[in-house]
C-alpha cells in the first residue's frame, strides 16, 4: 500500500495508478487499493482485471462494479478508469480508449 508521500509523488509526476479490484475480491480480502483517495489527490486511476490463476475475473463490468462498491469511486470515474485512463496507462490513448474519429 502506498503512503501519502508516495501518492503525492505520483500526483506530481502524473503517474497513473492501475487498480486491480478483482484481486482482493478473489483473495477474499477486505482492503482494496485507495482509489478514492488517489482520485481526490489528483492521481488518475485505471482499472484492469488482473486475470491470472489466483484471480479468475475476466468481466470488466464486474471490475467496474467492484471499483464503485469497494473503492468508493463514482460510476463515471470507473468507466473513465476502465477506458481512457487504461489506454493512457499503456500509452495507446492516441488510438483507443475513447469514442473519437480515427480511433479504433
Residue pairs with C-beta under 8 A, 6 or more apart in sequence:
1 31
1 33
1 34
2 10
2 34
7 34
7 37
7 38
7 41
7 43
8 41
9 15
10 17
10 38
10 41
10 43
11 41
11 42
11 43
14 44
15 43
16 43
16 44
16 45
16 46
16 85
16 88
16 89
17 33
17 35
17 38
17 43
17 44
17 45
17 46
18 45
18 46
18 47
18 48
18 86
18 89
19 32
19 33
19 35
19 45
19 46
19 47
19 48
19 67
19 71
19 81
20 33
20 47
20 48
20 49
20 50
20 55
21 32
21 33
21 47
21 63
21 66
21 67
21 70
21 71
22 49
22 50
22 51
22 55
22 57
22 62
22 63
22 66
23 29
23 50
23 54
23 55
24 30
24 31
24 32
24 33
24 70
25 57
25 66
25 70
26 54
26 55
26 56
26 57
27 54
27 55
32 66
32 70
32 71
33 71
34 71
35 45
35 67
35 71
35 72
35 73
35 81
36 71
36 72
36 73
38 45
39 45
39 73
39 77
44 81
44 85
44 88
45 73
45 77
45 81
45 85
46 81
46 82
46 85
46 86
46 88
46 89
47 60
47 63
47 64
47 67
47 78
47 81
47 82
47 85
47 86
48 63
48 86
49 55
49 57
49 58
49 59
49 60
49 63
50 57
51 57
51 58
57 63
60 82
63 82
64 75
64 78
64 79
64 82
67 73
67 78
67 81
68 74
68 75
68 78
73 81
83 97
83 98
84 93
84 97
84 98
85 97
86 97
87 93
87 95
87 96
87 97
87 98
88 97
94 103
95 103
95 104
96 103
96 104
97 103
